[in-house]
C-alpha cells in the first residue's frame, strides 16, 4: 500500500502546484518503505492542462530515477522539494491554442487574436485600436531561452490601417516571459526548446545545486 499512498500524495501536491485537475503518478522503490522517507527509485507523472510558469500547457510529463524529495513540499515552488536525482526530466507541450490564450492575456490591447505555430515561428493576427480606429496587426515571434528563462520574443510586427497605412513598429510589445526555472520544484536547466508545426516542446533537467550556474543552459 505504501507506493499507492505515496503516489496519491504526489498527485495531490502536483495538482496544487500545476493547477491541474488531471494528474497521474506512478512511483516505486525497493523496499517500498523507502518512499515514506522520500527515496524514490522511479517516478512517472503526467498532467493535463497544467500551469508551468506563466503559461498553461496541454501536457506535462515528469520522469525521474533515484529521486530524493520532500513529498510534503512538492506544491511549494521554491526549488527545494526535490534535493537530488540521478535523472529528472520535465517535458512540457504547448499547443498553438495554449499560446493563443497566453498571448491574448498578455497582449490585452489586441483583439480577436488567432495564432498559428510553425516550426520556425509563431504568427498571430488580430486587431488593435489606433487613433480611434481599428487596424489589422500581424505579429511574428519565436521561443528562446536565456539564463534559465524562456521567453516569447517578437521578431516582426506589421500594422495596417486606413489612416496610418502600413507601419513596421519593431519590438513594440517586448519579450514576454513564459517560464522562470526558479518556479520549478527542483533546480533545473533548460535542455531544449523545440518549435514544431502546431506546438512547442520544452525540456528541463534537474541539476545539482552545487553547480555554479545551475539556472543557465
N, C-alpha and C positions, 0 to 999 in steps of 0.2 A: 504493500500500500504506500510505502514511502515515495517511490517515483511518481505515483499518481498525485499524492498530496503536493509534492514539490512542483510538479507540472502545473497543477491548478494555481498554486501560489504565484508562479511566474506569469501565468496567463492573466491573473487578476492585476498584477503590477504593470504588465505591459499594456493592458487595456487602458490603464490610467495614464501611463507615460506617453502612449501613442494616440490617445483619444480615439481608439478603435473599438467597435463593438464585436468584431470577429477576429479573435486571436486563437491560434492553435499551437500548442507547445508540446514537445517530446524531450524529456531529459532522462539520462541514465548514468548510473555509477555502479561500480563493483567494489565492495559491497554497497547495497543501496543506502545503508545508514549514513554514508558519507554525504549524501545530499542534504542531510539536516545541518551540516556544517558548511554548506556552500561549495562542496567539492563535486564538480560536475564533469564526468568523463566526456559525454557528448550532449549537445543541445541543438535542437532544430525548432525554430519558431517562425510562423508566418502570420502576418496581419494584413487585413484588407482595409483599404480606405483609412490609413493611419497618418497622423501628422508626423513629419520629420522636419525639424526646424520650423521654417515659416510656410512650408508647402504641404498639402495633403497628397499622399501617394496612393496609387491604386493598389500596390502591393509592396510589402516589406518582408524580407527574409533574413533571419539571423541564424548562422551556422557556426558552431564552435566545438573545440576539443580541449579537454583538460582545463576547464574554466574554474577559476576561483571567484566566488561572488557573494555579496551580502544580499540574499534574496529579499530581505525586508526593505531594501533601499533602491530597488530597481526603478521605482517611479520618481526618484529624485534625480533630476538632470544636472548633476554636478560633476560627472566623470569619476565618481568614487565607488559606484555599485559593483563594478567588475574590476578586481585588482590585478588579476593575472590570467593568461591564457596561452596555450601553445598556438592556437589559431582561433580567430574570431572575426567573421566577416559579416557585414551588414550590406545587403543589396536592396536598393530602392528603385522601383519602376514608376516613373512619372509619365502619364499619358498626355496627349495634347489637350484632352478635356481637363485634366488636373492643372495643366499650365494655363489654360484659358481662364479658369476660375481664379487662379493665383494672380494673373496679370490684371484681371478685371477688378480685383480688390485693391491691388497696388496702384493701378492707373485709373483712379476713380473718375478723372476728368474725361476719359474715353468711354463712349457709349457704344452699345451694340457690337461688342468685341467678338471676333472669331479668330481662332488660332489654328494654324497648320504647322506640324512639326515635320521637318525634313532631316535627312542625315547630315546636312551641312549648316542648317539654320532653322530658326523658327520664324514664321511670318504671321503677323497679327494685323487684322484690318478692323477699322471701326470709324467712329465719328467723334469730332471734337468741336466745341463752340469757339469761334474766333470772331471778335468784333460783333457779337450777337448773332452770327450766322454759323450754320453747321458746315464743317469741312471734312472731307474724307481723309483719313490718316492710314498710312501703311507703315508698320514698324517691323524691322527685322532684328534678330538677335541670336546669341549663342550662349550656351552654358560654359563657364570656365571656373577653374579652381585656383585659388591663390592664398597661401599661408593658412591652410585649413579652413578656408571659407569658399563656399560655392555660390557664384553669382550668376544672374541672368544679365548679360551685357548687351545693350542695344548697339547694333552696328550700323543701322541705317534708319532714317525717318523721313518719310515723304508726306507732305501735307498739300492737299489740293482744295481750292475753293474759288468761287467766282470773283471775290474781291481781291484776294492776295495773289491769285494764280498759284503756281507751283512753288513750294518752298522746301528746301532741304535744310533742316534746322540743326543737324548734328545730334549730339548726345543729350537731347532735350530732357529725357526722363532720368538719366543717370543709371548706374549699375544698381541692380536690385538684389539684395541678399536673399538667397534661398536657404542655405544651411550653414550654421556655425558649428563646427565639430565640438566645441566646448559644451554644446547642449546634449551630447550623447551621454549615455550612462557608463561609458568607458573611454579612456584616452585612445584616440584613433587618428589615422592619417588617410587621406583620400588615395585610393588605388587607381581609380579611373572614373572618367565622366564620358560616357558614350552616347552620342546623339544619333538616333535612328529615325526611320520614317514612321512617325506616329507616336514615338515615345523616347524617353531618355532613361538610361540606366546609370545610377550612381553606386559605386562600391567603396566602402570604407573598411579598413582593417585595424584591429587592435594593435597598439604598440606599447612597449614597456615604458612606464612612467619615468624611468631613469634616463631615457633617451634625451639628448639635448634639445632637439626641436621636434617633439612628438606631435605637434599640431601642424607640421608642414609636410609637404608631399615628399 
